[in-house]
Amino acid sequence: MSADKSTSWSYTEALPVEDLVLRRARERSHELGLFPVSPGVAAALTVLAAASKAQTAVEVGTGAGVSGVSILRGLGPRAVLTTIDPDVDHLKAAREAFSESGSPANRTRTISGRAQDVLPRLTDGAYDLVFIDADKPSFPEYVEQAVRLLKQGGLLIINDALDKDRVSDPAIREAGTATLRRVGRMIRDNEALTSTILPTGDGLLLAVKR
């Protein structure tokens, strides 16, 4: 990245002004040893959720609620977010964040369990938005499930798609990086999807189901 691009990236990440709710959610994330989405990604999630006019959304990887709050703020007042995480402490922290954000309890459905087990139980073609930010080795499986879950015109969002700029470097062959390259190709080559990657944060891969 050139110096100018690096400066622009830093500027865009610093531009969003986060309120106390998101700051507290970030504090809980760090206390739990988690790495929440960056401020730039959080702001993008709110905008993308609003632009999609989603009424039903799924989040794979709840964390402590930073991304969930960001998505909820873009969704309509009757929209529902289903968020999945295997760690009950993560879900407890996220529920605190959702409550502090003023979101009614009936707008969120928190599910404790492995996404590999939970996603297959969700209804085909019932969701407008799917956000994936979980264990990288399972990304290909999550993407397959997401395509099944999305309605026509639904939006898939994958966080950390550039893996801290490692995906673009062919010399790096670590398993996680290789998996993200594979995910990028499988989405690009899927005729049911129209996709792109934004350099926000560590990369946001976006795909719309045709």
C-alpha positions in Angstrom: 0.0 0.0 0.0 1.4 3.4 -0.9 1.9 6.0 1.7 -1.1 8.0 0.3 -3.4 4.9 0.3 -2.3 4.0 3.8 -3.1 7.6 5.0 -6.5 7.4 3.2 -7.2 4.0 4.9 -6.4 5.4 8.3 -8.6 8.5 7.6 -11.6 6.4 6.6 -11.2 4.1 9.7 -11.0 7.1 12.0 -13.9 9.0 10.4 -16.8 7.3 12.1 -17.6 8.6 15.6 -18.8 5.8 17.8 -21.1 6.3 20.7 -20.9 4.9 24.2 -22.8 1.8 23.3 -20.3 0.7 20.7 -17.3 1.8 22.8 -18.6 -0.3 25.7 -19.2 -3.3 23.4 -15.6 -2.9 22.2 -14.4 -2.9 25.8 -16.2 -6.1 26.5 -14.7 -7.6 23.3 -11.2 -6.9 24.5 -12.0 -8.2 27.9 -13.0 -11.5 26.3 -10.0 -11.6 24.1 -12.0 -10.9 20.9 -11.1 -8.7 17.9 -14.3 -6.8 16.9 -14.9 -5.3 13.5 -13.1 -2.0 12.9 -15.0 1.3 13.2 -14.9 1.6 9.4 -16.4 -1.9 9.0 -19.0 -1.2 11.7 -20.1 2.0 9.8 -20.2 0.1 6.5 -22.4 -2.7 8.1 -24.9 -0.1 9.2 -25.0 1.5 5.7 -25.2 -1.8 3.9 -28.0 -3.1 6.2 -29.9 0.1 5.6 -29.4 0.0 1.8 -30.5 -3.6 1.6 -33.8 -2.8 3.3 -33.3 -6.2 5.0 -36.1 -7.5 7.3 -34.3 -10.8 8.2 -30.6 -11.1 8.8 -28.2 -13.7 10.1 -24.8 -13.1 11.7 -22.3 -15.9 12.0 -20.0 -15.1 14.8 -21.6 -12.8 17.4 -18.5 -11.7 19.3 -19.5 -9.1 22.0 -22.1 -7.4 19.8 -20.2 -4.6 18.0 -21.1 -5.9 14.5 -24.6 -6.9 15.7 -25.4 -3.5 17.0 -24.1 -2.0 13.8 -26.3 -4.2 11.6 -29.4 -3.6 13.8 -28.9 0.2 13.5 -29.3 -0.2 9.7 -32.2 -2.5 9.8 -35.9 -1.4 9.8 -37.8 -1.2 13.1 -39.5 -4.6 12.6 -36.4 -6.4 11.2 -35.0 -9.3 13.1 -31.3 -10.3 13.5 -30.4 -13.9 14.2 -26.9 -14.2 15.6 -25.0 -17.4 16.2 -22.0 -18.1 18.4 -20.8 -21.2 20.3 -19.6 -19.2 23.4 -22.3 -18.3 25.9 -20.1 -15.5 27.4 -19.9 -13.9 24.0 -23.7 -14.1 23.6 -24.2 -12.6 27.1 -22.0 -9.7 26.2 -23.8 -9.2 22.9 -27.2 -9.2 24.6 -25.9 -6.4 26.9 -24.9 -4.4 23.9 -28.2 -5.0 22.1 -30.1 -3.9 25.3 -27.9 -0.8 25.7 -28.5 0.2 22.1 -32.3 0.3 22.8 -33.1 -2.6 20.5 -36.2 -4.5 21.7 -35.6 -8.0 22.7 -37.9 -9.4 20.0 -35.6 -7.9 17.3 -32.7 -10.3 18.1 -32.5 -14.0 18.3 -29.3 -15.3 19.9 -28.4 -18.9 19.3 -25.7 -20.7 21.2 -24.1 -23.4 19.1 -21.7 -24.2 16.3 -22.7 -22.5 13.1 -22.1 -25.8 11.2 -24.9 -27.3 13.2 -27.2 -24.2 13.4 -27.2 -22.9 9.8 -28.5 -26.1 8.2 -31.6 -25.8 10.5 -32.5 -22.3 9.2 -35.1 -21.9 6.4 -34.1 -21.8 2.7 -34.5 -18.5 1.0 -35.7 -16.8 4.2 -33.1 -14.1 4.8 -32.2 -10.8 3.2 -28.7 -10.4 4.7 -26.0 -12.8 6.0 -22.8 -11.6 7.7 -19.9 -14.0 8.3 -17.2 -13.2 10.8 -16.2 -16.4 12.4 -13.6 -19.2 12.2 -11.9 -19.0 8.8 -11.5 -22.8 8.2 -15.3 -23.1 8.0 -15.8 -20.1 5.7 -16.5 -22.3 2.6 -19.2 -24.2 4.4 -20.7 -21.0 5.8 -20.8 -19.4 2.3 -22.6 -22.5 0.9 -25.2 -22.2 3.6 -25.5 -18.5 3.2 -26.3 -18.8 -0.5 -29.0 -21.3 0.4 -30.5 -19.0 3.1 -30.5 -15.8 1.1 -33.6 -14.6 -0.8 -33.2 -13.4 -4.4 -31.6 -10.0 -4.1 -30.2 -10.9 -0.7 -26.8 -9.6 0.5 -23.8 -11.7 1.7 -21.1 -9.9 3.6 -17.8 -11.5 4.6 -15.4 -9.8 7.0 -11.6 -10.0 6.9 -11.7 -11.0 3.2 -8.2 -9.6 2.5 -6.7 -11.1 5.7 -4.5 -8.1 6.6 -3.3 -7.8 2.9 -2.1 -11.4 2.9 -4.6 -12.7 0.4 -3.1 -10.6 -2.4 0.4 -12.0 -1.8 0.8 -15.4 -3.5 3.9 -16.2 -1.5 1.8 -16.5 1.7 0.3 -19.9 1.9 -0.9 -20.1 5.4 -4.1 -22.2 5.7 -6.4 -19.3 6.8 -5.1 -17.1 3.9 -5.5 -20.0 1.4 -9.1 -20.5 2.6 -10.0 -16.9 2.0 -8.5 -17.0 -1.5 -10.6 -20.1 -2.1 -13.7 -18.3 -0.8 -13.1 -15.4 -3.0 -12.8 -17.6 -6.1 -15.9 -19.7 -5.2 -18.0 -16.6 -4.8 -16.6 -15.0 -8.0 -17.3 -18.1 -10.0 -20.8 -18.7 -8.6 -23.2 -17.7 -11.4 -25.9 -17.1 -8.8 -23.9 -14.2 -7.2 -22.6 -10.8 -8.2 -19.7 -9.8 -6.0 -17.0 -7.3 -5.2 -14.4 -6.7 -2.4 -14.2 -3.4 -0.5 -10.8 -2.5 1.2 -12.6 -1.3 4.3 -11.1 -2.7 7.5 -9.3 -6.0 6.5 -11.6 -6.3 3.5 -15.3 -6.8 3.1 -16.4 -9.3 0.4 -19.9 -8.4 -0.8 -22.1 -10.6 -2.9 -25.7 -10.2 -4.0 -27.8 -13.3 -4.9 -29.3 -12.9 -8.4 
